[in-house]
Amino acid sequence: MDDKEKVKNAIKKKDGWWASLFSGPSANILLCYVADIKWITPNIVTTSSLVVCITGALFISLGLPFHLIIGAVLLQLAFVLDCLDGQLARYREQGSNFGAWYDRVTDRVKDFLIYFSIAWGHYAIYDDWTIWPLGMTSLFFVYLFDYYVNQDIKLETVVKKTELETKEKTTNRILQMIFSFGEKVYRSFPILQFKIGEQYLLASIFLIFNQTRLLFYLIITLGIFYSLYWPFATYYGKKPVS
C-alpha cells in the first residue's frame, strides 16, 4: 500500500455527517503534511485541539459580533484537529488506551468551555442573567447526547425474536408514531443527529449570526425530545442507525 492510500485509509470509516463531509477530509489534507513528522504525536494534536478551543472560547466570551465569528472559525479548526488525532493514530498504528481516554476527556472539557463562554459573552454584552440557566441546561443535554447519540449508537441492538414480537404487540400506536417521527428526523436532517461535529457546526452557525439564545433553545428542544425518544426506542429495538 502506497503512502497516499495509507493516508486516505486513515479517515474514520463510520463517522458523523459533518465529520464525513468536511472535517474528516480537511484533517486528511493536514495529515499529508504531518504524517511523517515524528515529534507530532496524536496526543500533541489532541492537545492542540484543546488549545485552539480555549482560544476560541476566549474570543466568544468577549461577546462582540466580530469576536463571535473568530470564535466560530476556531471551533471548526478545533474539530478538524480532533479528527486529525485519530487519523494520525490510525496512520501510524499508534492507538492507545491513554490516547482514547485523553481524547474523550478533552472533548468534555471543550464542551464546557464552548457553552460557558457563549453564556459569559452573552451576559457580558446584554447583562441578561437568564442566559445562565439556558446555557447550563444546554450543556447538560450536550453531555447527555454524548451517551445517547455518540456512544449508544455504537451499541448493537440485541433483542431476541420472541422478545421483539412481544414488544411489538405491546407497542401502542402513539409510540409507533413517535418512533417513526424520530427516525425520520434522525435520517432526514443529519445536522440534528447532534454528534460532536454537528454540535460544533450548529454552534458556529449561531455564533456567526449572533444568535446564541436561539442556539440554547434549539439544544434544549432537541435534548427534551431525545431524552424521551431514545430510551423507549432502545428498549423496543427501534433505535435509528446512521
N, C-alpha and C positions, 0 to 999 in steps of 0.2 A: 504494500500500500504506500503510495507516494505521500509527501508531506501535505499537499493541498487536500487530498482526500481525507487524510487523518484530521486535518483542521476542520473540515466540513462535518465529519462524523462526530466531532466533539459537541455539536449542538444537541441539546436535550431532545430526545425523540418525542416525548409527550409533555407538552407544556401549555401554559395559558395562552389565550388568544393574542394578547398584546406582546407577550414574550416571543411567540412564534412569528408574529407578523413584523415586529420592529426590533425589540430589544435584543433578542437572541441573535438575529442576523447582524445587528450592529456590533454586538460583542464578538461575533465570529470574525469580523473585519479587524477588530483590535487584536484578536488572538494571533492573527498572521504576523503582527509586529512584535508581540511579547512572548510568543510560544517558546522561543529558544534563548530568552534572556534568563539565565539561571537564577539570579537573585530575586526576580519577580516570582513569588510563590502564590499559590491560591489564597493562602491566609493573608498575605500582603494585599492582594486585590480586594479581599473581603474588608480589610481594614480601610483601604482607600475608599470603598463604597460608603463606609460609615463616616469617614471624614468629609466626603462630598455632601452627604446627607446633613451632617452637622452644619456645614457652611450654608447649605440651602435653607435649613431651619432658622439660622441667624438672619438671613435676608427676609424670610417670611415673617419672622417675629417683629420686623420693623413696620409691617402693615401697609406700607405705601404701594400703590399700583405697580410702579416700576420694579420695586424690590420683590413683589409677589411674582412677577414674570421671571425675574432672575432665579428665584427660588424654585419655580415650576420647572425651569430648564434643568437646574441642578438635580432635582428629584429624578428626572428622566436619566440623567447621566449616572446617578447613584444606582438606578435599577439596571442599567446596561452593565455596570461593573459587577453588580450582583449576579448577573447571568454569566459574566466572564470568569468569575472564580470557579464555577462549576465546570465550565468548558476547559479551562486550563488544567484542572484536576483530572478530567477525563482524558485530555490530550496526553498528559504526562503519566497517566495511571498512578496518580498520587493521592487518590481519595483516602481519607482517614476519618476515624470516629471523632477526633477532636475538630477537624475541619468542618464536618457536618454539624457538630454541636455549636461551634463558633459562628457559623453562618446563620443558624436558627436564632441564636441569642442576639446577634447584631440586627437581624430583621425585626425582632420585637423592640429593641432599643430605638431603631429608626421609626417604627410605628409611633412610639411615644413622642419622639422629637417632632415628627411631622404634625401630629394633631395638637400637641401642646403649643407649638409655635404658631399654628393657624389661629388658635383661640387667643393666644397672647397678642398677636398682631392686630386682630380684630378689636380686642379690648383696648389696646393702646391708642387706636385711631378713633373709635366710636364711644369709648367709655361705657360699653354695654356689658354688664356683668352676666346677663343671661346666656352669653356665648359659652361660658364655662361649663354649665351642666350639659349643654348641647355637645360641646367638644368632648367631654369625658364620657358621655353616653355613646358617642360615635366611636371613641377609642375602645370602649367595652365591646361593642359589636364587631369592630375590626379584629380584636383578639378572638372573639367567638367564631368569626368567619375563618380564622386560621385553622381551626379544627374542623368546623362543619364543611367548608369548601376545599381548603387547601390540603388538609390531612385526611379527612374522612373519605374524600373522593378517591384516594389511593387504595382504599379497602374494597375488596370484592364483596358483593352482597351474597352471602351464603344462606340460602333458605331451602329446606327440603321440600320436595314436590308436594307431599301431602300437607305440610305446614303452609305452603304458599296457597294451595287450593282453599284451605280453611280460612286463611286471612282474606283471600279474595271474596269469599262468600260473606264474611262479616264486614267487609268494607262497604260502607253505605255510599249512596250516590253523591253526597256532599264531598266526602273525602276523595272520591274518584275525580270530581271536578277540580278539587284543589291540586291533586297530583297532576292532572292533565294541564292545568294552567301553569303550575310551577315548572313542569318540564318544557312547555312551550317557551316560557320566559327564559329559562336557562339555555335552551338551544338557539332561540331566535335572536337573543341580544347578548352576544358574548361578553360585552363590556360589563354587564350586570352579573356575570358569574363571580366576579369580585375575588379572583385570585390576586396574588400580590401585584402582578403587572397592571391589572385592571384598576386596582386601588390607586397605584401611583398615577396612572393615566387620568382617572377622574379627578384626583386631587390637583394635578397640573392644569387640567382644563378649567376647573372652577377658580383656581388661583389666577390664571391669566385673565379671566373675566371679572376678577374681584368679587366673587360670589361665594364667599366662604360659608355663610349661614346656609345657603341652599345646599352646599356640599354636605353639611352636617344633617340637614333634613333628609336628603337622599339616603345617606348611610343608615340613619336611624330607621327609615321606612323599610329599606332592604333588610336591615337587621331583624326587625319585628317579623317580617314575612318569613325569612329563612329560619329564624329560631322556632317558628311554629311549624313550618313546612318540613324542614329537614329531618327532625326526629321521627315524625309519622311516616315520611317517605322511606326512611331507612328501615323502620320496623316492618313496613308492609312490602319491602323489597321493590319499591318504586323509585329508588334514588336515581336521578338522571346521571348519565355517563357522558363525559365530554367526547 
